[in-house]
Amino acid sequence: MITLTLEEIARAVGGTVHGASGPVTVTGPVVIDSREATDGALFAAIVGARSDGHDFADQVYAAGASAVLGSRPVGGPCVVVDDVVDALTELAVFVRDRLNPVVIGLTGSVGKTTTKDLLAQILEQNGPTVATDRSYNNEIGLPLTILRADRQTRYLVLEMGAGKPGDITHLMRVARPQLGLVLNVGPAHIMTLGGVEGVAKAKGELPRALPPAVKGGFAVLNADDERVVAMARETLAQVVFYGTGPDATVRAEDVTVDTTGHASFTLHTPSGKAPVRLGLPGEHLVANALAAAAVAGVIGVTTDRIAEALSAAVRRSPNRFQVTERADGVTIIDDAYNANPVSMRAALRTAATMAAGRRRITVFGEMTGQAEETAYHHSALGRLVGELGVEILVVVGEGEGPETLAEAARDAGVSVHAVPDRTAAADLVKELLQPADVVLVKASSEAGLSAVAAALRDPEN
């Protein structure tokens, strides 16, 4: 963050300085986790359902933090405000107004984090880049990302999530991006957004809030998703389409996938074409790569440099198709950070390609947030497990989703094991494993199945 005095922060957020016997300057990061406090940091003491950040004030001061942003005095230098989350937002707006980076906002039902990571690795070749950490894409995470920027930051890449209508509109007001990217619209958060059409409307808040073309606004849209294509009619920004079809401005041709699951293609942009071989597995990542390429092209990165960066890109976020090869030939695929019908299908198909005839064990938990379509989507997933020839399916958890998934897979001829929790799943798979097996672990994050993948990565665990 840019260096600010405690008095400047108080004025920016409408707060009051307490506990400072003299001038105090914040020179470090703004954090909400006391374990991340470092010299010069500002600790935002958020009161959550499980903990109260104010209780950790002594700990952050001991770690070198300059001050606390809280809703009550804590015995040391602090700025007291009515609402800490609102104050974070105001501070982010204050800092954003004093910087001049190229700001990119991106959203979508699937692939936000991977696309953000790919785009950041392209832009870093051109200049200092700050991108959303992990999945800090909400009303707390986005301000924290903006506050990581300083006067040297050239690019600011901001992932934007939507749990309810109006979320993205709020984030756009805070970030004010010149470029906006919409990846796709799918059945994610449909319980709170009102079905897939509600999801489309929520994601459409991003292009609607972009500046007009005459003021440098660009909307980068997925030409392969009809709901995203329709958003072109709702924005005043200049529209750039990416996709696999011949009419897309940025497109992939001659897509192939090798036995390790890595996709290769020819990248076409208005300024030329270049070969790409993605260093990350999964044919579904071609769409993410194209999205990142389209944004980078708008900014002015050459096609050759985009292709080189995509080919060299590495995984930055854990539990997203993270592949581990054990000494006994077993392949563990940890894709358990989150799940919806689209990402489940993509993971299954990529695992099938990677297996190349080896036995597959698939560990699936529930896809949450599917509302009245829970049974439909889990049943369809069970049928696909059978169609793709998965030998063993381990279904974790109870309730309509897991039970429907297990029943559909059994009907499709799959050997199905139903277990109550992740501990039982890990123990069972350890018993079933044979050398050279391929194990895919995937579910919504609430299921916590990354712990299963972690246990399987270490056979001695």
Secondary structure as GFF3:
##gff-version 3
##sequence-region A 1 461
A	DSSP	beta_strand	4	5	.	.	.	ID=ss1
A	DSSP	alpha_helix	6	13	.	.	.	ID=ss2
A	DSSP	beta_strand	16	18	.	.	.	ID=ss3
A	DSSP	beta_strand	25	26	.	.	.	ID=ss4
A	DSSP	beta_strand	30	31	.	.	.	ID=ss5
A	DSSP	three_ten_helix	34	36	.	.	.	ID=ss6
A	DSSP	beta_strand	42	44	.	.	.	ID=ss7
A	DSSP	three_ten_helix	53	56	.	.	.	ID=ss8
A	DSSP	alpha_helix	57	62	.	.	.	ID=ss9
A	DSSP	beta_strand	67	70	.	.	.	ID=ss10
A	DSSP	beta_strand	78	80	.	.	.	ID=ss11
A	DSSP	alpha_helix	84	97	.	.	.	ID=ss12
A	DSSP	beta_strand	102	107	.	.	.	ID=ss13
A	DSSP	alpha_helix	112	123	.	.	.	ID=ss14
A	DSSP	beta_strand	129	131	.	.	.	ID=ss15
A	DSSP	alpha_helix	141	146	.	.	.	ID=ss16
A	DSSP	beta_strand	155	159	.	.	.	ID=ss17
A	DSSP	alpha_helix	167	175	.	.	.	ID=ss18
A	DSSP	beta_strand	179	182	.	.	.	ID=ss19
A	DSSP	alpha_helix	190	193	.	.	.	ID=ss20
A	DSSP	alpha_helix	195	203	.	.	.	ID=ss21
A	DSSP	alpha_helix	205	209	.	.	.	ID=ss22
A	DSSP	three_ten_helix	213	215	.	.	.	ID=ss23
A	DSSP	beta_strand	218	222	.	.	.	ID=ss24
A	DSSP	alpha_helix	226	229	.	.	.	ID=ss25
A	DSSP	three_ten_helix	230	234	.	.	.	ID=ss26
A	DSSP	beta_strand	238	243	.	.	.	ID=ss27
A	DSSP	beta_strand	250	257	.	.	.	ID=ss28
A	DSSP	beta_strand	262	269	.	.	.	ID=ss29
A	DSSP	beta_strand	272	281	.	.	.	ID=ss30
A	DSSP	alpha_helix	285	299	.	.	.	ID=ss31
A	DSSP	alpha_helix	303	312	.	.	.	ID=ss32
A	DSSP	beta_strand	322	325	.	.	.	ID=ss33
A	DSSP	beta_strand	331	334	.	.	.	ID=ss34
A	DSSP	alpha_helix	341	355	.	.	.	ID=ss35
A	DSSP	beta_strand	360	364	.	.	.	ID=ss36
A	DSSP	three_ten_helix	371	373	.	.	.	ID=ss37
A	DSSP	alpha_helix	374	387	.	.	.	ID=ss38
A	DSSP	beta_strand	392	396	.	.	.	ID=ss39
A	DSSP	alpha_helix	400	411	.	.	.	ID=ss40
A	DSSP	beta_strand	415	419	.	.	.	ID=ss41
A	DSSP	alpha_helix	422	432	.	.	.	ID=ss42
A	DSSP	beta_strand	438	442	.	.	.	ID=ss43
A	DSSP	three_ten_helix	445	447	.	.	.	ID=ss44
A	DSSP	alpha_helix	450	457	.	.	.	ID=ss45
###
